[in-house]
């Protein structure tokens, strides 16, 4: 198994920090609401789609030359890490937006997943 490269370690630290802040927000220890005044929540879906495509492409590129265990580690980093950024942005929107659309993080994760799977499936079809 090849050890994680420097980029993966930096990304892992960034994503873990994002998930920790979100967890602290859920426990009401950190107040994030209202720090990102968006006109609507639609930009979060655009961000989730771009992030999914970029993460899927990076995963496909980085997984080449790694064994099965290394691929699983990369998949965890590149698939479960980036949604922390989308959830963090959603937690920073005004509280009225959050109450009006509480399922936005789940929908954004679905959008992220679809766009993540496109490069992965294209790689498998190319073989």
Residue pairs with C-beta under 8 A, 6 or more apart in sequence:
1 66
1 67
1 69
1 70
2 65
2 66
2 67
2 70
4 12
4 73
4 77
5 62
7 62
8 62
8 73
8 74
8 77
11 77
11 78
11 81
12 77
12 81
14 81
15 77
15 80
15 81
15 82
15 84
15 85
16 81
16 84
18 81
18 84
18 85
18 87
18 88
19 84
21 30
21 32
21 88
21 91
22 84
22 87
22 88
22 91
24 30
25 31
25 32
25 91
32 88
32 91
32 92
33 91
33 92
33 93
33 94
33 95
33 98
34 92
34 93
34 94
34 95
35 92
36 89
36 92
36 93
37 93
37 94
38 44
38 93
38 94
38 97
40 97
41 90
41 93
41 97
41 101
41 104
44 86
44 89
44 90
44 93
44 104
44 108
45 107
45 108
45 111
47 85
47 86
47 89
47 108
48 83
48 86
48 108
48 109
48 111
48 112
48 115
49 111
49 112
49 114
49 115
50 115
51 82
51 85
51 86
51 112
51 115
52 82
52 111
52 112
52 113
52 114
52 115
52 116
53 115
53 116
53 118
53 119
55 78
55 79
55 81
55 82
55 112
55 116
56 78
56 115
56 116
56 117
56 118
56 119
56 120
57 119
58 78
59 74
59 75
59 78
59 79
59 116
59 119
59 120
60 119
60 120
60 123
62 74
62 78
63 70
63 71
63 74
63 75
66 74
78 116
79 113
79 116
82 112
83 105
83 108
83 109
83 112
86 105
86 108
86 109
86 112
87 105
87 108
90 98
90 104
90 105
90 108
91 98
98 104
